[in-house]
Amino acid sequence: MPKKSTLSSSTTKDWLIQQFKDSFDFTHKPLKIDQKEMELLFIKTVTDNDQLQKVIIKPFFELTSMEQVEAYLNSLPNQQIIKSKEQIQLELTKGSLAISLNESILLFDFKTVSTDTVLESNVEPTIMGPQLALSEDIDTNLNLIRQRYHQPSLVIEMHEVGKKSHQSLAVIYDKDLVKPVVLKQIKQRLKKLNSDVILSSAELVRFLNVKKRSLLPTMLQTERTDRITYNLSGGKVVLLLDGDSLVILAPAVFFDFMTSMEDNYHPYWVTKFAEILRYIGLVTCVIFPGLYVAVASYNPEIFRAELALSVAGSRIGVPYPSYVEVLFMLIVMELLTEASIRLPKAVSATATTVGGLILGTATTDAALTSNIMIIIISAVAVSTFVIPINEMSFSIRVSKYIILLFATFGGMAGLVLAFIGFIMILSNKNSFEEPYFKLFIQAKEKETSGETS
């Protein structure tokens, strides 16, 4: 059916020209030949001019009558429904074309896209599985997801976020698998957004969090299409923001952040070995700094005498308490990590490696820290990067300082108390009504729901 607008053509056209009169790239182009006449209004920097020439201008001069022109325009699949003058103005800024003819206004999508190149997976690199990630164009990303998840029950709802940026946001889910309470909560939080500009998925996650100062993440960001497909099949909701190559998966529980996509591609025992290594790295990162302080300053008797004497002997000549030593080395390691992120890739690895080696050698030679402390800090630094998802990795980096604080004041008792408290926080937390520390993986839940249905 034709999607004619009820707005007055001349009034709307004059209003749009007035609104964009100060914009150099706004174009008002009248077309006229014989008894045919219409006017084009568009912004040339965001409009695909080649398609405009091919689909609109050329057929206008080839068709013999105005009736044929109007019938042809109403048959185009990219025609948009018009609701108001303000909507036309907004759509023009996104790359749409407004056509004024026969006292009516037609609106067509001719957006030109410069960010539709599919990028390589950089945030979550893997050896096996798809190597390409997403692009920064929402239509391209929707195409990639559709090509990997062929289900009629897949639903894509379009929203807008940002009062001034008006970024398109796709809410994607499988209506047969998604939990209604999860979907309802996500939509309610989206309605409450009142930010003027939202340009990245990370920023959207921050606005969607109910507890703004929560340390542990409850939504997972990914760039991998295979992870998106697996999570859609598990009943999760995907939030896809235009202009960002990362998508948001919700709800996300603790064990989602400890899972790599390569776990689905390796043999069973290789996958289990990798998972065990990750959890060993997690415990190492959280416990080791506090354990060193507790043993060195409070409870050396928990180790064998030889090991306790070795730790005490390595600290001979160190002029300050163990907790100052640990804190000093942890801060230095954090600085090296941040430097490796901020420096250009060509020099980051060399600069941080050389800096770490020189700094470690110099501090031990100057008796500012012990040799065992260098081993512990190196183990903690390596263990941090074993965690597959960056959001959880950053949270664990902060958590170890909290546990270190308890160990500093309470020794082994404080360390054990802090670790038990950490587990209790995980057990008490939830993500969109999903228990954060549930002890079963999504695939098993999916299989169970399939059997019951």
Secondary structure as GFF3:
##gff-version 3
##sequence-region A 1 453
A	DSSP	alpha_helix	9	19	.	.	.	ID=ss1
A	DSSP	beta_strand	26	33	.	.	.	ID=ss2
A	DSSP	beta_strand	36	43	.	.	.	ID=ss3
A	DSSP	alpha_helix	49	52	.	.	.	ID=ss4
A	DSSP	pi_helix	53	57	.	.	.	ID=ss5
A	DSSP	alpha_helix	58	62	.	.	.	ID=ss6
A	DSSP	alpha_helix	66	74	.	.	.	ID=ss7
A	DSSP	beta_strand	79	80	.	.	.	ID=ss8
A	DSSP	alpha_helix	85	94	.	.	.	ID=ss9
A	DSSP	beta_strand	96	101	.	.	.	ID=ss10
A	DSSP	beta_strand	104	109	.	.	.	ID=ss11
A	DSSP	alpha_helix	138	148	.	.	.	ID=ss12
A	DSSP	beta_strand	154	161	.	.	.	ID=ss13
A	DSSP	beta_strand	167	174	.	.	.	ID=ss14
A	DSSP	alpha_helix	180	191	.	.	.	ID=ss15
A	DSSP	alpha_helix	201	208	.	.	.	ID=ss16
A	DSSP	beta_strand	220	222	.	.	.	ID=ss17
A	DSSP	alpha_helix	225	233	.	.	.	ID=ss18
A	DSSP	beta_strand	237	241	.	.	.	ID=ss19
A	DSSP	beta_strand	247	250	.	.	.	ID=ss20
A	DSSP	alpha_helix	254	257	.	.	.	ID=ss21
A	DSSP	three_ten_helix	261	264	.	.	.	ID=ss22
A	DSSP	alpha_helix	268	297	.	.	.	ID=ss23
A	DSSP	three_ten_helix	300	302	.	.	.	ID=ss24
A	DSSP	alpha_helix	305	314	.	.	.	ID=ss25
A	DSSP	alpha_helix	322	342	.	.	.	ID=ss26
A	DSSP	alpha_helix	345	365	.	.	.	ID=ss27
A	DSSP	alpha_helix	371	384	.	.	.	ID=ss28
A	DSSP	alpha_helix	390	428	.	.	.	ID=ss29
A	DSSP	beta_strand	430	431	.	.	.	ID=ss30
A	DSSP	beta_strand	434	435	.	.	.	ID=ss31
A	DSSP	alpha_helix	442	452	.	.	.	ID=ss32
###
